């Protein structure tokens, strides 16, 4: 499977996603088989936003594939300010074999792909987080024998993570429920796009503001209520979202066997400390799978 870029979940079809999941699991189980796949290849990593898991998982993951990673941090300023994104992309294309970019705006990702002559991997933007979603689906595949029967619910603030999860679920045929407070749901355009994919795949996609209406689930997912760089009034947010906390009571009510979180977790806000630290939590399994999922993308894009 050869990918040109990895920009957004909806640029992949069902087979491509499932093939990436299978490849990620194989790299995880047999890393020695892939330890020279990127020999002689260099990846430029642009980070406009602070990062722990994304930085470390890409850097070490690229080295596990025999490649070289170059970190480009905030010292270069926001993309498009010091110099045009198009110039940035063209310059990096002179040296590197691929670009990994964790940025504020999706338009930066699109411009890097448009103007560069090398593959671009979206490591996070305001609209999508496809690397996280792929890692989460690798985790789901490890915990449930048949992905097509899984019921996944995301509870909290609709954001880049929920967008990617929703799109990936709809494309591969996983039932997905999005539970958000009034006014904190996804953009209509994003939801309608996912709805069309779910109709094509035969899965169910539900959006609701009523946490009490959440039916039986296999996995519950939550994320921070206040995204990085958000200037929302914290007290107002905590008040609005308090009924949407994921805890043992909600796990029992829905029958979910695992709880997922992309981290960092704000304990006692979107999730209780007791649940996050429990055996039901697969947060660190997903964190590890970031590396294997991203390596699957890198192999698919760069391997000869």
Beta strands, then each sheet from edge to edge (+ up, - down):
strand 1: 42-47
strand 2: 68-72
strand 3: 98-102
strand 4: 119-124
strand 5: 151-155
strand 6: 175-179
strand 7: 205-208
strand 8: 219-222
strand 9: 258-261
sheet 1: 2+ 1+ 3+ 4+
sheet 2: 7+ 6+ 5+ 8+ 9+
end
